[in-house]
């Protein structure tokens, strides 16, 4: 599987971020064609009890590289990307990976 991973640093206003992420951004992401699974993790800290450098991690799963490529080129993904940049462009890091079995 191919994963698109978004790591979000601490937002200035967590309540505002959470509201937008849940009510606006997630529904847009869920429309992306070929998306097999969306997994969102709220980062609570490090194993040593220190604050983590990240607030949230989102992982979007796709069956394979072709499905991922098609999804990234879709109008649904462009809409999700435009929204992402509007509310979290300055706090998000994005990467692509493949699961290892």
C-alpha distance (Angstrom), angle and dihedral (degrees) to the residues before:
residue distance angle dihedral
X1 . . .
X2 3.79 . .
X3 3.79 119.2 .
X4 3.75 130.4 -159.1
X5 3.80 106.8 -155.3
X6 3.80 126.4 -162.9
X7 3.81 119.3 -169.9
X8 3.78 116.4 -167.1
X9 3.79 123.3 -158.3
X10 3.81 118.5 -143.8
X11 3.82 109.7 -61.1
X12 3.81 119.5 -136.3
X13 3.82 90.6 -121.2
X14 3.81 111.8 28.4
X15 3.82 94.7 -174.0
X16 3.81 92.1 53.4
X17 3.81 91.3 44.5
X18 3.82 92.6 49.2
X19 3.80 92.8 48.0
X20 3.81 93.1 50.7
X21 3.80 93.6 41.7
X22 3.81 92.6 51.3
X23 3.77 102.2 37.9
X24 3.81 102.7 32.7
X25 3.80 113.6 15.3
X26 3.81 101.6 40.8
X27 3.83 93.8 52.5
X28 3.82 88.8 51.9
X29 3.82 92.2 49.5
X30 3.80 91.6 48.4
X31 3.84 89.1 60.3
X32 3.82 93.3 59.8
X33 3.82 107.4 117.3
X34 3.79 116.4 -115.1
X35 3.80 94.6 20.3
X36 3.81 106.4 147.7
X37 3.79 98.4 -179.6
X38 3.78 140.8 -4.3
X39 3.79 115.8 -153.6
X40 3.81 120.4 -174.7
X41 3.81 122.1 -169.2
X42 3.79 125.5 -171.5
X43 3.80 107.3 -145.4
X44 3.81 110.6 -130.4
X45 3.79 101.9 -179.1
X46 3.77 144.3 -72.2
X47 3.83 128.3 -60.9
X48 3.81 88.3 -103.5
X49 3.82 91.6 56.2
X50 3.78 95.7 -107.5
X51 3.80 123.4 132.9
X52 3.78 112.9 -89.5
X53 3.78 122.2 -126.1
X54 3.80 90.2 -123.1
X55 3.79 136.1 61.8
X56 3.80 102.8 -166.6
X57 3.80 140.2 8.5
X58 3.80 124.0 -158.8
X59 3.79 122.4 -168.5
X60 3.80 121.2 -167.2
X61 3.81 113.9 -165.3
X62 3.82 124.9 -151.1
X63 3.82 128.2 -178.1
X64 3.81 96.0 -121.6
X65 3.79 145.8 -24.0
X66 3.80 93.6 -79.3
X67 3.82 92.4 52.6
X68 3.79 89.4 48.0
X69 3.80 92.7 49.4
X70 3.81 91.3 49.7
X71 3.80 91.3 47.6
X72 3.80 93.5 50.3
X73 3.82 90.9 51.9
X74 3.82 94.0 50.0
X75 3.80 126.0 109.6
X76 3.82 88.1 -125.8
X77 3.79 91.0 58.7
X78 3.78 91.8 46.1
X79 3.82 88.7 54.5
X80 3.82 91.2 49.5
X81 3.81 90.6 47.1
X82 3.80 92.9 49.8
X83 3.79 89.9 50.5
X84 3.81 91.5 47.2
X85 3.79 92.1 54.4
X86 3.81 90.8 48.4
X87 3.80 95.9 58.7
X88 3.82 107.2 17.8
X89 3.79 109.2 16.6
X90 3.79 92.2 119.6
X91 3.83 96.3 48.7
X92 3.81 104.7 39.1
X93 3.80 130.6 93.1
X94 3.80 117.8 -168.9
X95 3.77 131.3 -160.6
X96 3.79 141.4 164.0
X97 3.79 126.4 -134.2
X98 3.77 143.8 162.5
X99 3.76 123.9 -124.9
X100 3.79 115.4 -115.0
X101 3.76 119.6 -140.4
